[in-house]
């Protein structure tokens, strides 16, 4: 059986996301609005108001972007050193 490719082992350390300027642009407010609109189509009615607010904020360049979401996920892993250049 195969699997586990890309899994981070506890004792391993990684350095990732060099040259992140393009990613920051590509995963900025424009793409965030696109993704939030897709999320709105499928979200539970109890979450609609929150997603609508996030879309409004993103249209005004306020709040987190997809880049920030990914960055936070990476920073939550103590075995990863994030280098943004």
VMD Tcl script that builds the backbone (N, CA, C; Angstrom):
set m [mol new atoms 255]
animate dup $m
set s [atomselect $m all]
$s set {name element resname resid chain x y z} {
  {N N UNK 1 A 0.843 -1.170 0.000}
  {CA C UNK 1 A 0.000 0.000 0.000}
  {C C UNK 1 A 0.893 1.240 0.000}
  {N N UNK 2 A 0.519 2.226 -0.785}
  {CA C UNK 2 A 1.272 3.467 -0.862}
  {C C UNK 2 A 0.485 4.574 -0.174}
  {N N UNK 3 A 1.176 5.605 0.211}
  {CA C UNK 3 A 0.506 6.745 0.830}
  {C C UNK 3 A 1.485 7.534 1.657}
  {N N UNK 4 A 1.020 8.629 2.173}
  {CA C UNK 4 A 1.850 9.434 3.044}
  {C C UNK 4 A 2.801 10.361 2.327}
  {N N UNK 5 A 2.757 10.373 0.995}
  {CA C UNK 5 A 3.649 11.270 0.267}
  {C C UNK 5 A 3.305 12.711 0.615}
  {N N UNK 6 A 4.280 13.452 1.038}
  {CA C UNK 6 A 4.064 14.842 1.401}
  {C C UNK 6 A 3.752 15.033 2.869}
  {N N UNK 7 A 3.540 13.938 3.612}
  {CA C UNK 7 A 3.298 14.062 5.041}
  {C C UNK 7 A 4.562 14.576 5.720}
  {N N UNK 8 A 4.375 15.403 6.715}
  {CA C UNK 8 A 5.513 15.945 7.457}
  {C C UNK 8 A 5.725 15.081 8.687}
  {N N UNK 9 A 6.910 14.520 8.778}
  {CA C UNK 9 A 7.264 13.710 9.929}
  {C C UNK 9 A 7.636 14.635 11.079}
  {N N UNK 10 A 7.374 14.195 12.290}
  {CA C UNK 10 A 7.583 15.027 13.471}
  {C C UNK 10 A 9.012 15.544 13.571}
  {N N UNK 11 A 9.988 14.710 13.273}
  {CA C UNK 11 A 11.384 15.112 13.451}
  {C C UNK 11 A 11.967 15.883 12.273}
  {N N UNK 12 A 11.228 15.996 11.170}
  {CA C UNK 12 A 11.735 16.684 9.992}
  {C C UNK 12 A 11.465 18.186 10.073}
  {N N UNK 13 A 12.336 18.969 9.445}
  {CA C UNK 13 A 12.140 20.414 9.362}
  {C C UNK 13 A 12.156 20.821 7.900}
  {N N UNK 14 A 11.367 21.821 7.558}
  {CA C UNK 14 A 11.223 22.262 6.181}
  {C C UNK 14 A 11.287 23.781 6.109}
  {N N UNK 15 A 11.774 24.272 4.997}
  {CA C UNK 15 A 11.772 25.695 4.692}
  {C C UNK 15 A 11.056 25.852 3.361}
  {N N UNK 16 A 10.026 26.674 3.341}
  {CA C UNK 16 A 9.237 26.780 2.111}
  {C C UNK 16 A 8.833 28.211 1.805}
  {N N UNK 17 A 8.290 28.373 0.617}
  {CA C UNK 17 A 7.653 29.571 0.085}
  {C C UNK 17 A 8.613 30.734 -0.123}
  {N N UNK 18 A 9.676 30.447 -0.810}
  {CA C UNK 18 A 10.573 31.511 -1.227}
  {C C UNK 18 A 9.949 32.222 -2.420}
  {N N UNK 19 A 10.350 33.431 -2.681}
  {CA C UNK 19 A 9.821 34.225 -3.792}
  {C C UNK 19 A 8.298 34.288 -3.737}
  {N N UNK 20 A 7.781 34.679 -2.606}
  {CA C UNK 20 A 6.345 34.652 -2.362}
  {C C UNK 20 A 5.604 35.876 -2.900}
  {N N UNK 21 A 6.297 36.823 -3.474}
  {CA C UNK 21 A 5.660 38.054 -3.940}
  {C C UNK 21 A 4.555 37.752 -4.951}
  {N N UNK 22 A 4.822 36.869 -5.892}
  {CA C UNK 22 A 3.818 36.513 -6.893}
  {C C UNK 22 A 2.623 35.828 -6.229}
  {N N UNK 23 A 2.895 34.939 -5.289}
  {CA C UNK 23 A 1.813 34.263 -4.579}
  {C C UNK 23 A 0.947 35.255 -3.817}
  {N N UNK 24 A 1.585 36.230 -3.198}
  {CA C UNK 24 A 0.838 37.238 -2.435}
  {C C UNK 24 A -0.105 38.018 -3.344}
  {N N UNK 25 A 0.328 38.283 -4.557}
  {CA C UNK 25 A -0.520 38.971 -5.531}
  {C C UNK 25 A -1.607 38.028 -6.038}
  {N N UNK 26 A -1.200 36.828 -6.443}
  {CA C UNK 26 A -2.149 35.860 -7.005}
  {C C UNK 26 A -3.206 35.426 -5.998}
  {N N UNK 27 A -2.857 35.391 -4.726}
  {CA C UNK 27 A -3.779 34.952 -3.680}
  {C C UNK 27 A -4.270 36.128 -2.842}
  {N N UNK 28 A -4.328 37.294 -3.482}
  {CA C UNK 28 A -4.762 38.513 -2.807}
  {C C UNK 28 A -6.274 38.656 -2.773}
  {N N UNK 29 A -6.720 39.898 -2.671}
  {CA C UNK 29 A -8.150 40.166 -2.501}
  {C C UNK 29 A -8.996 39.714 -3.691}
  {N N UNK 30 A -8.499 39.847 -4.905}
  {CA C UNK 30 A -9.271 39.424 -6.070}
  {C C UNK 30 A -9.631 37.951 -6.017}
  {N N UNK 31 A -8.638 37.117 -5.782}
  {CA C UNK 31 A -8.882 35.673 -5.697}
  {C C UNK 31 A -9.680 35.319 -4.444}
  {N N UNK 32 A -9.446 36.058 -3.376}
  {CA C UNK 32 A -10.197 35.827 -2.141}
  {C C UNK 32 A -11.688 36.069 -2.371}
  {N N UNK 33 A -12.026 37.134 -3.089}
  {CA C UNK 33 A -13.425 37.429 -3.411}
  {C C UNK 33 A -14.023 36.294 -4.235}
  {N N UNK 34 A -13.273 35.806 -5.218}
  {CA C UNK 34 A -13.744 34.700 -6.048}
  {C C UNK 34 A -14.046 33.471 -5.195}
  {N N UNK 35 A -13.133 33.101 -4.319}
  {CA C UNK 35 A -13.308 31.921 -3.476}
  {C C UNK 35 A -14.450 32.122 -2.488}
  {N N UNK 36 A -14.543 33.302 -1.896}
  {CA C UNK 36 A -15.631 33.565 -0.949}
  {C C UNK 36 A -16.992 33.496 -1.637}
  {N N UNK 37 A -17.077 33.971 -2.874}
  {CA C UNK 37 A -18.337 33.869 -3.618}
  {C C UNK 37 A -18.704 32.412 -3.867}
  {N N UNK 38 A -17.717 31.570 -4.144}
  {CA C UNK 38 A -17.967 30.137 -4.305}
  {C C UNK 38 A -18.407 29.522 -2.979}
  {N N UNK 39 A -17.759 29.931 -1.904}
  {CA C UNK 39 A -18.131 29.434 -0.581}
  {C C UNK 39 A -19.575 29.822 -0.243}
  {N N UNK 40 A -19.959 31.032 -0.621}
  {CA C UNK 40 A -21.304 31.519 -0.333}
  {C C UNK 40 A -22.369 30.649 -0.993}
  {N N UNK 41 A -22.073 30.154 -2.172}
  {CA C UNK 41 A -23.034 29.299 -2.886}
  {C C UNK 41 A -23.322 28.006 -2.140}
  {N N UNK 42 A -22.344 27.529 -1.367}
  {CA C UNK 42 A -22.454 26.218 -0.737}
  {C C UNK 42 A -22.494 26.243 0.790}
  {N N UNK 43 A -22.406 27.426 1.375}
  {CA C UNK 43 A -22.307 27.456 2.828}
  {C C UNK 43 A -23.674 27.249 3.487}
  {N N UNK 44 A -23.625 26.864 4.710}
  {CA C UNK 44 A -24.832 26.694 5.517}
  {C C UNK 44 A -25.478 28.070 5.711}
  {N N UNK 45 A -26.800 28.130 5.685}
  {CA C UNK 45 A -27.486 29.425 5.854}
  {C C UNK 45 A -27.037 30.205 7.087}
  {N N UNK 46 A -26.657 29.513 8.133}
  {CA C UNK 46 A -26.206 30.207 9.343}
  {C C UNK 46 A -24.865 30.917 9.147}
  {N N UNK 47 A -24.123 30.583 8.078}
  {CA C UNK 47 A -22.822 31.208 7.810}
  {C C UNK 47 A -22.887 32.279 6.724}
  {N N UNK 48 A -24.030 32.405 6.051}
  {CA C UNK 48 A -24.131 33.336 4.927}
  {C C UNK 48 A -23.763 34.760 5.306}
  {N N UNK 49 A -24.272 35.243 6.417}
  {CA C UNK 49 A -24.001 36.630 6.834}
  {C C UNK 49 A -22.502 36.873 7.025}
  {N N UNK 50 A -21.828 35.906 7.632}
  {CA C UNK 50 A -20.378 36.022 7.864}
  {C C UNK 50 A -19.620 36.071 6.536}
  {N N UNK 51 A -19.972 35.189 5.608}
  {CA C UNK 51 A -19.288 35.146 4.317}
  {C C UNK 51 A -19.567 36.420 3.520}
  {N N UNK 52 A -20.800 36.903 3.562}
  {CA C UNK 52 A -21.147 38.160 2.868}
  {C C UNK 52 A -20.318 39.312 3.421}
  {N N UNK 53 A -20.154 39.357 4.747}
  {CA C UNK 53 A -19.319 40.406 5.353}
  {C C UNK 53 A -17.869 40.281 4.892}
  {N N UNK 54 A -17.356 39.058 4.829}
  {CA C UNK 54 A -15.980 38.854 4.377}
  {C C UNK 54 A -15.813 39.291 2.918}
  {N N UNK 55 A -16.824 39.065 2.093}
  {CA C UNK 55 A -16.773 39.517 0.693}
  {C C UNK 55 A -16.752 41.030 0.644}
  {N N UNK 56 A -17.639 41.670 1.415}
  {CA C UNK 56 A -17.667 43.147 1.461}
  {C C UNK 56 A -16.319 43.707 1.896}
  {N N UNK 57 A -15.758 43.118 2.949}
  {CA C UNK 57 A -14.456 43.573 3.448}
  {C C UNK 57 A -13.371 43.387 2.392}
  {N N UNK 58 A -13.345 42.232 1.758}
  {CA C UNK 58 A -12.320 41.950 0.747}
  {C C UNK 58 A -12.421 42.934 -0.414}
  {N N UNK 59 A -13.639 43.326 -0.769}
  {CA C UNK 59 A -13.810 44.310 -1.847}
  {C C UNK 59 A -13.240 45.671 -1.463}
  {N N UNK 60 A -13.089 45.905 -0.151}
  {CA C UNK 60 A -12.490 47.157 0.333}
  {C C UNK 60 A -11.043 46.945 0.779}
  {N N UNK 61 A -10.472 45.779 0.390}
  {CA C UNK 61 A -9.093 45.429 0.776}
  {C C UNK 61 A -8.898 45.414 2.287}
  {N N UNK 62 A -9.884 44.850 2.973}
  {CA C UNK 62 A -9.838 44.712 4.429}
  {C C UNK 62 A -9.928 43.233 4.769}
  {N N UNK 63 A -9.169 42.813 5.764}
  {CA C UNK 63 A -9.264 41.439 6.236}
  {C C UNK 63 A -8.225 40.528 5.598}
  {N N UNK 64 A -8.361 39.264 5.929}
  {CA C UNK 64 A -7.401 38.267 5.468}
  {C C UNK 64 A -7.660 37.870 4.023}
  {N N UNK 65 A -6.584 37.514 3.356}
  {CA C UNK 65 A -6.656 36.993 1.991}
  {C C UNK 65 A -6.334 35.503 2.022}
  {N N UNK 66 A -6.499 34.854 0.893}
  {CA C UNK 66 A -6.126 33.443 0.804}
  {C C UNK 66 A -4.652 33.281 1.163}
  {N N UNK 67 A -3.825 34.201 0.728}
  {CA C UNK 67 A -2.403 34.155 1.080}
  {C C UNK 67 A -2.248 34.090 2.595}
  {N N UNK 68 A -2.979 34.942 3.317}
  {CA C UNK 68 A -2.906 34.946 4.780}
  {C C UNK 68 A -3.403 33.640 5.378}
  {N N UNK 69 A -4.454 33.056 4.785}
  {CA C UNK 69 A -4.982 31.782 5.284}
  {C C UNK 69 A -3.913 30.699 5.177}
  {N N UNK 70 A -3.270 30.636 4.020}
  {CA C UNK 70 A -2.237 29.610 3.806}
  {C C UNK 70 A -1.048 29.867 4.726}
  {N N UNK 71 A -0.664 31.121 4.843}
  {CA C UNK 71 A 0.454 31.490 5.710}
  {C C UNK 71 A 0.179 31.048 7.154}
  {N N UNK 72 A -1.032 31.256 7.630}
  {CA C UNK 72 A -1.388 30.874 8.997}
  {C C UNK 72 A -1.318 29.358 9.187}
  {N N UNK 73 A -1.792 28.617 8.196}
  {CA C UNK 73 A -1.726 27.157 8.269}
  {C C UNK 73 A -0.275 26.695 8.371}
  {N N UNK 74 A 0.583 27.307 7.575}
  {CA C UNK 74 A 2.000 26.944 7.587}
  {C C UNK 74 A 2.635 27.297 8.925}
  {N N UNK 75 A 2.347 28.506 9.427}
  {CA C UNK 75 A 2.960 28.954 10.677}
  {C C UNK 75 A 2.487 28.155 11.883}
  {N N UNK 76 A 1.340 27.494 11.767}
  {CA C UNK 76 A 0.841 26.661 12.859}
  {C C UNK 76 A 1.661 25.380 13.024}
  {N N UNK 77 A 2.506 25.053 12.058}
  {CA C UNK 77 A 3.329 23.848 12.134}
  {C C UNK 77 A 4.723 24.232 12.614}
  {N N UNK 78 A 5.072 23.775 13.795}
  {CA C UNK 78 A 6.368 24.162 14.384}
  {C C UNK 78 A 7.569 23.622 13.626}
  {N N UNK 79 A 7.363 22.643 12.749}
  {CA C UNK 79 A 8.473 22.056 12.000}
  {C C UNK 79 A 8.758 22.787 10.698}
  {N N UNK 80 A 8.024 23.833 10.439}
  {CA C UNK 80 A 8.209 24.550 9.185}
  {C C UNK 80 A 8.739 25.943 9.481}
  {N N UNK 81 A 9.818 26.300 8.796}
  {CA C UNK 81 A 10.337 27.655 8.844}
  {C C UNK 81 A 9.856 28.349 7.579}
  {N N UNK 82 A 9.068 29.375 7.720}
  {CA C UNK 82 A 8.502 30.076 6.571}
  {C C UNK 82 A 9.416 31.221 6.183}
  {N N UNK 83 A 9.877 31.202 4.935}
  {CA C UNK 83 A 10.702 32.282 4.411}
  {C C UNK 83 A 9.914 32.963 3.323}
  {N N UNK 84 A 9.576 34.207 3.529}
  {CA C UNK 84 A 8.880 35.003 2.522}
  {C C UNK 84 A 9.868 36.016 1.977}
  {N N UNK 85 A 10.113 35.917 0.700}
  {CA C UNK 85 A 11.062 36.852 0.062}
  {C C UNK 85 A 10.343 37.680 -0.962}
}
mol reanalyze $m
mol bondsrecalc $m
mol representation Tube
mol addrep $m
